[in-house]
Amino acid sequence: MGDGFFGGFFRHRFAFILFLILILLFFGDD
C-alpha cells in the first residue's frame, strides 16, 4: 500500500502503537 511518506508514517505509527500497548499491558498487570 505504500512507499514514501505514507509508508514511513504508518510504520512509525504502528511501532508507536505497539510500544504503547506493551506499556499498557505491563502497567495493567495488576
PDB file with SEQRES, HELIX, SHEET and CRYST1 records, atoms N, CA, C and O in Angstrom:
SEQRES   1 A   30  MET GLY ASP GLY PHE PHE GLY GLY PHE PHE ARG HIS ARG          
SEQRES   2 A   30  PHE ALA PHE ILE LEU PHE LEU ILE LEU ILE LEU LEU PHE          
SEQRES   3 A   30  PHE GLY ASP ASP                                              
HELIX    1 AA1 PHE A    5  PHE A   27  1                                  23    
CRYST1    1.000    1.000    1.000  90.00  90.00  90.00 P 1           1          
ATOM      1  N   MET A   1       0.857  -1.148   0.000  1.00  0.00           N  
ATOM      2  CA  MET A   1       0.000   0.000   0.000  1.00  0.00           C  
ATOM      3  C   MET A   1       0.884   1.184   0.000  1.00  0.00           C  
ATOM      4  O   MET A   1       0.396   2.283  -0.263  1.00  0.00           O  
ATOM      5  N   GLY A   2       2.058   1.068   0.253  1.00  0.00           N  
ATOM      6  CA  GLY A   2       2.782   2.176   0.098  1.00  0.00           C  
ATOM      7  C   GLY A   2       4.188   2.412   0.373  1.00  0.00           C  
ATOM      8  O   GLY A   2       4.757   1.919   1.346  1.00  0.00           O  
ATOM      9  N   ASP A   3       4.747   3.160  -0.476  1.00  0.00           N  
ATOM     10  CA  ASP A   3       6.106   3.631  -0.385  1.00  0.00           C  
ATOM     11  C   ASP A   3       6.045   5.111  -0.181  1.00  0.00           C  
ATOM     12  O   ASP A   3       5.116   5.779  -0.634  1.00  0.00           O  
ATOM     13  N   GLY A   4       7.037   5.625   0.503  1.00  0.00           N  
ATOM     14  CA  GLY A   4       7.145   7.065   0.614  1.00  0.00           C  
ATOM     15  C   GLY A   4       6.635   7.572   1.940  1.00  0.00           C  
ATOM     16  O   GLY A   4       6.817   6.942   2.982  1.00  0.00           O  
ATOM     17  N   PHE A   5       6.001   8.705   1.883  1.00  0.00           N  
ATOM     18  CA  PHE A   5       5.561   9.375   3.111  1.00  0.00           C  
ATOM     19  C   PHE A   5       4.637   8.479   3.917  1.00  0.00           C  
ATOM     20  O   PHE A   5       4.844   8.281   5.115  1.00  0.00           O  
ATOM     21  N   PHE A   6       3.612   7.936   3.260  1.00  0.00           N  
ATOM     22  CA  PHE A   6       2.642   7.115   3.984  1.00  0.00           C  
ATOM     23  C   PHE A   6       3.293   5.862   4.535  1.00  0.00           C  
ATOM     24  O   PHE A   6       2.993   5.448   5.655  1.00  0.00           O  
ATOM     25  N   GLY A   7       4.178   5.255   3.762  1.00  0.00           N  
ATOM     26  CA  GLY A   7       4.877   4.054   4.229  1.00  0.00           C  
ATOM     27  C   GLY A   7       5.614   4.328   5.534  1.00  0.00           C  
ATOM     28  O   GLY A   7       5.443   3.604   6.514  1.00  0.00           O  
ATOM     29  N   GLY A   8       6.437   5.381   5.541  1.00  0.00           N  
ATOM     30  CA  GLY A   8       7.210   5.720   6.746  1.00  0.00           C  
ATOM     31  C   GLY A   8       6.296   6.120   7.887  1.00  0.00           C  
ATOM     32  O   GLY A   8       6.509   5.713   9.030  1.00  0.00           O  
ATOM     33  N   PHE A   9       5.280   6.912   7.586  1.00  0.00           N  
ATOM     34  CA  PHE A   9       4.370   7.405   8.623  1.00  0.00           C  
ATOM     35  C   PHE A   9       3.652   6.254   9.303  1.00  0.00           C  
ATOM     36  O   PHE A   9       3.605   6.180  10.531  1.00  0.00           O  
ATOM     37  N   PHE A  10       3.089   5.349   8.499  1.00  0.00           N  
ATOM     38  CA  PHE A  10       2.343   4.237   9.079  1.00  0.00           C  
ATOM     39  C   PHE A  10       3.260   3.294   9.838  1.00  0.00           C  
ATOM     40  O   PHE A  10       2.865   2.723  10.854  1.00  0.00           O  
ATOM     41  N   ARG A  11       4.484   3.128   9.349  1.00  0.00           N  
ATOM     42  CA  ARG A  11       5.417   2.250  10.043  1.00  0.00           C  
ATOM     43  C   ARG A  11       5.716   2.800  11.434  1.00  0.00           C  
ATOM     44  O   ARG A  11       5.684   2.066  12.422  1.00  0.00           O  
ATOM     45  N   HIS A  12       6.006   4.092  11.500  1.00  0.00           N  
ATOM     46  CA  HIS A  12       6.324   4.696  12.791  1.00  0.00           C  
ATOM     47  C   HIS A  12       5.108   4.658  13.696  1.00  0.00           C  
ATOM     48  O   HIS A  12       5.214   4.400  14.895  1.00  0.00           O  
ATOM     49  N   ARG A  13       3.950   4.919  13.103  1.00  0.00           N  
ATOM     50  CA  ARG A  13       2.708   4.921  13.866  1.00  0.00           C  
ATOM     51  C   ARG A  13       2.467   3.535  14.460  1.00  0.00           C  
ATOM     52  O   ARG A  13       2.125   3.405  15.636  1.00  0.00           O  
ATOM     53  N   PHE A  14       2.648   2.513  13.646  1.00  0.00           N  
ATOM     54  CA  PHE A  14       2.412   1.137  14.084  1.00  0.00           C  
ATOM     55  C   PHE A  14       3.357   0.764  15.221  1.00  0.00           C  
ATOM     56  O   PHE A  14       2.942   0.165  16.213  1.00  0.00           O  
ATOM     57  N   ALA A  15       4.623   1.120  15.071  1.00  0.00           N  
ATOM     58  CA  ALA A  15       5.612   0.819  16.102  1.00  0.00           C  
ATOM     59  C   ALA A  15       5.255   1.541  17.406  1.00  0.00           C  
ATOM     60  O   ALA A  15       5.371   0.982  18.496  1.00  0.00           O  
ATOM     61  N   PHE A  16       4.817   2.798  17.265  1.00  0.00           N  
ATOM     62  CA  PHE A  16       4.451   3.602  18.429  1.00  0.00           C  
ATOM     63  C   PHE A  16       3.271   2.985  19.158  1.00  0.00           C  
ATOM     64  O   PHE A  16       3.273   2.886  20.385  1.00  0.00           O  
ATOM     65  N   ILE A  17       2.250   2.565  18.392  1.00  0.00           N  
ATOM     66  CA  ILE A  17       1.057   1.949  18.984  1.00  0.00           C  
ATOM     67  C   ILE A  17       1.434   0.647  19.679  1.00  0.00           C  
ATOM     68  O   ILE A  17       0.965   0.377  20.785  1.00  0.00           O  
ATOM     69  N   LEU A  18       2.274  -0.159  19.044  1.00  0.00           N  
ATOM     70  CA  LEU A  18       2.696  -1.422  19.643  1.00  0.00           C  
ATOM     71  C   LEU A  18       3.419  -1.160  20.959  1.00  0.00           C  
ATOM     72  O   LEU A  18       3.217  -1.876  21.940  1.00  0.00           O  
ATOM     73  N   PHE A  19       4.259  -0.133  20.974  1.00  0.00           N  
ATOM     74  CA  PHE A  19       5.008   0.209  22.177  1.00  0.00           C  
ATOM     75  C   PHE A  19       4.059   0.630  23.289  1.00  0.00           C  
ATOM     76  O   PHE A  19       4.233   0.239  24.444  1.00  0.00           O  
ATOM     77  N   LEU A  20       3.050   1.433  22.937  1.00  0.00           N  
ATOM     78  CA  LEU A  20       2.065   1.874  23.927  1.00  0.00           C  
ATOM     79  C   LEU A  20       1.303   0.686  24.493  1.00  0.00           C  
ATOM     80  O   LEU A  20       1.079   0.603  25.701  1.00  0.00           O  
ATOM     81  N   ILE A  21       0.907  -0.232  23.624  1.00  0.00           N  
ATOM     82  CA  ILE A  21       0.163  -1.416  24.066  1.00  0.00           C  
ATOM     83  C   ILE A  21       1.022  -2.234  25.025  1.00  0.00           C  
ATOM     84  O   ILE A  21       0.539  -2.720  26.048  1.00  0.00           O  
ATOM     85  N   LEU A  22       2.293  -2.380  24.683  1.00  0.00           N  
ATOM     86  CA  LEU A  22       3.206  -3.144  25.532  1.00  0.00           C  
ATOM     87  C   LEU A  22       3.286  -2.511  26.918  1.00  0.00           C  
ATOM     88  O   LEU A  22       3.225  -3.214  27.927  1.00  0.00           O  
ATOM     89  N   ILE A  23       3.422  -1.196  26.971  1.00  0.00           N  
ATOM     90  CA  ILE A  23       3.497  -0.478  28.248  1.00  0.00           C  
ATOM     91  C   ILE A  23       2.193  -0.646  29.026  1.00  0.00           C  
ATOM     92  O   ILE A  23       2.205  -0.903  30.230  1.00  0.00           O  
ATOM     93  N   LEU A  24       1.068  -0.497  28.323  1.00  0.00           N  
ATOM     94  CA  LEU A  24      -0.233  -0.633  28.982  1.00  0.00           C  
ATOM     95  C   LEU A  24      -0.387  -2.024  29.576  1.00  0.00           C  
ATOM     96  O   LEU A  24      -0.890  -2.176  30.690  1.00  0.00           O  
ATOM     97  N   LEU A  25       0.042  -3.034  28.842  1.00  0.00           N  
ATOM     98  CA  LEU A  25      -0.055  -4.410  29.337  1.00  0.00           C  
ATOM     99  C   LEU A  25       0.822  -4.568  30.575  1.00  0.00           C  
ATOM    100  O   LEU A  25       0.433  -5.225  31.541  1.00  0.00           O  
ATOM    101  N   PHE A  26       1.996  -3.968  30.539  1.00  0.00           N  
ATOM    102  CA  PHE A  26       2.923  -4.059  31.663  1.00  0.00           C  
ATOM    103  C   PHE A  26       2.345  -3.397  32.909  1.00  0.00           C  
ATOM    104  O   PHE A  26       2.425  -3.939  34.011  1.00  0.00           O  
ATOM    105  N   PHE A  27       1.762  -2.217  32.716  1.00  0.00           N  
ATOM    106  CA  PHE A  27       1.207  -1.465  33.838  1.00  0.00           C  
ATOM    107  C   PHE A  27      -0.129  -2.022  34.289  1.00  0.00           C  
ATOM    108  O   PHE A  27      -0.517  -1.867  35.446  1.00  0.00           O  
ATOM    109  N   GLY A  28      -0.838  -2.679  33.361  1.00  0.00           N  
ATOM    110  CA  GLY A  28      -2.164  -3.204  33.690  1.00  0.00           C  
ATOM    111  C   GLY A  28      -2.096  -4.656  34.112  1.00  0.00           C  
ATOM    112  O   GLY A  28      -3.073  -5.393  33.982  1.00  0.00           O  
ATOM    113  N   ASP A  29      -0.947  -5.069  34.616  1.00  0.00           N  
ATOM    114  CA  ASP A  29      -0.766  -6.468  35.002  1.00  0.00           C  
ATOM    115  C   ASP A  29      -1.337  -6.754  36.383  1.00  0.00           C  
ATOM    116  O   ASP A  29      -1.262  -7.882  36.868  1.00  0.00           O  
ATOM    117  N   ASP A  30      -1.901  -5.744  37.010  1.00  0.00           N  
ATOM    118  CA  ASP A  30      -2.465  -5.883  38.353  1.00  0.00           C  
ATOM    119  C   ASP A  30      -3.545  -6.942  38.422  1.00  0.00           C  
ATOM    120  O   ASP A  30      -4.115  -7.175  39.488  1.00  0.00           O  
TER     121      ASP A  30                                                      
END                                                                             
